[in-house]
Amino acid sequence: MSGYCGSGSGYGTGSAFALIVVLFILLIIVGASFLNRGYC
C-alpha cells in the first residue's frame, strides 16, 4: 500500500488493476445474463 499515492508508477499499477477488475465484473455480468437467458 505504501507508494500508492506517490508518483506515476503506483498510478499505472492501480489503473491497470482497476481495468482488470472492471473487465472481470463485466464478464461476470454478461455470463450471468447469458446463463439466465439460456435457462429461461
Order of alpha helices (4+ residues) and beta strands (2+ residues): alpha
